[in-house]
Amino acid sequence: MVANKEQFLERIDTGIPGFDEMLGGGFYKGTINVVTGETGTGKTIFGSQYLGSGLQKGEKGMCIVTSEMSDFVKKEMYTSFGWDFWKLEESGDLVFVDVTDPELRLQKAVELAPMELIKSFRKLIDRKIGEEKPRRVFIDSIEALFLAIESKYRLRTIVDDMFDVLRGHGVTVVVSSGTMFGISEAVEYGADSVTRLGRMIAGNNLQRTIYVAKLRGSNTSNEIRVLNISNKGLSVLKQSPYLGSTG
């Protein structure tokens, strides 16, 4: 089926107040959107809030967890924000794919060779997305899969292949990634958009920051803005961490 112009231009909201404005209207439907930052900058919250926004609209979500048990993510989101992912999973509206689950047999692939893990993971997400048919997908985080790949060229090819599998399903994906040089470079290169989360010292306070580094096919805000975390989740303030309010 050939997509028409409206399908290509359709936007998907992020669920993060103030951020869609920076993107010029949200993520494009069917794209890969990478969120990078060091530990503690809010990447998992970002992806979880993105899924939650879709769930409120009746859009099925899938959370693919690669480096920790999915129950840790569910617990963090519930205790911090009251988001009951256990209940949503029970209802079938939210699907968790836990790579650490022994039943998926992916850990055995790690013992054999890194490429076996990546091939197994690619087949797994292809099958799971095909079976469950989610509208939104969050992968937290992707860098854990690529730590043992030394060749930059090979890494870029692997990332592109994996992203092509995701695009083939027409889902809109948020992928979290750390800032490890080489891996983050390859992941950002293959993505349709890149959002960077950070932290900086402002007086006696630690401020979180957000800016859009890349968004194919759209004009974006060039501003670095303050990213706020409250008991309701993330929100972007119309405020520069350097200059105060932007209006």
C-alpha positions, -999 to 999 in steps of 0.1 A, spaced: 0 0 0 14 34 -10 12 60 17 -3 94 7 10 128 16 -13 131 47 0 99 61 36 110 57 29 143 73 8 130 102 22 140 136 22 121 169 21 140 201 48 132 227 27 137 257 52 161 272 38 196 277 58 222 259 79 198 238 56 193 208 60 230 202 98 226 200 93 198 174 69 219 153 40 197 161 52 164 175 71 134 160 63 123 125 42 91 124 62 59 116 96 74 126 125 65 149 131 91 175 162 89 197 164 105 232 200 107 245 215 117 278 235 106 307 220 85 335 194 104 355 184 129 328 149 116 324 151 92 293 130 64 308 104 89 321 103 105 286 96 72 269 71 61 295 52 94 293 51 91 255 35 56 258 11 69 284 -1 97 262 -10 72 235 -27 49 260 -50 78 270 -61 80 233 -66 43 230 -33 37 212 -17 4 222 19 7 234 49 -16 237 79 -11 260 110 -31 251 134 -33 280 170 -44 273 192 -38 304 170 -43 335 139 -62 345 107 -46 333 93 -47 369 119 -21 378 105 3 352 69 -4 363 78 3 400 97 35 392 68 49 372 42 39 398 61 52 428 72 84 412 41 94 391 13 70 399 13 55 364 0 19 369 17 0 341 9 -33 358 -28 -26 353 -23 -15 317 -3 -47 310 -30 -69 325 -57 -52 303 -35 -58 272 -32 -21 263 5 -21 271 29 -49 262 63 -54 279 91 -72 261 118 -80 287 151 -90 271 163 -102 305 135 -128 306 150 -163 305 120 -175 285 131 -154 255 165 -172 255 184 -140 244 208 -142 273 222 -174 259 230 -155 227 251 -131 247 273 -160 258 277 -172 222 285 -140 203 273 -103 203 260 -107 167 238 -136 178 222 -114 204 215 -86 179 201 -110 153 179 -126 180 167 -93 192 159 -81 157 138 -112 151 121 -108 184 110 -73 180 99 -80 144 77 -109 156 64 -92 188 54 -60 169 38 -81 142 18 -100 167 8 -72 191 4 -44 166 11 -15 189 9 21 177 37 34 199 69 16 209 96 26 235 130 9 236 149 14 268 177 14 261 193 4 229 230 9 237 232 -22 258 229 -43 227 259 -28 209 286 -26 236 307 -54 221 306 -42 185 340 -25 178 337 -17 141 320 17 135 310 7 100 295 -26 112 277 -8 140 261 17 117 249 -10 94 234 -30 123 216 0 136 202 9 102 190 -27 97 173 -27 131 156 7 125 144 -5 90 127 -34 107 109 -10 130 99 14 102 86 -15 82 58 -19 108 48 18 106 50 23 143 63 55 159 93 46 181 111 64 209 146 49 216 166 59 247 204 59 244 233 69 266 262 91 255 288 65 249 309 77 219 306 55 188 273 39 198 254 72 203 269 85 170 256 55 150 222 55 167 218 92 161 229 89 125 202 64 117 174 81 136 147 105 122 150 127 152 174 132 181 165 149 214 193 155 239 186 157 276 212 172 300 220 187 333 237 219 343 245 239 375 224 271 378 234 289 410 229 264 438 205 243 417 208 215 393 187 221 362 177 196 336 178 207 300 163 196 266 169 205 230 162 191 196 194 182 178 178 167 147 144 163 131 142 153 94 117 171 73 108 199 98 118 232 112 125 229 149 133 252 178 170 259 182 166 267 219 179 249 248 150 248 274 145 238 310 131 203 315 110 201 346 102 169 365 72 169 389 49 143 403 30 145 370 61 137 349 81 158 325 72 192 311 93 217 291 93 253 304 94 283 281 127 292 298 163 291 288 187 277 315 210 306 306 187 336 300 155 329 320 120 332 304 118 332 266 83 346 266 
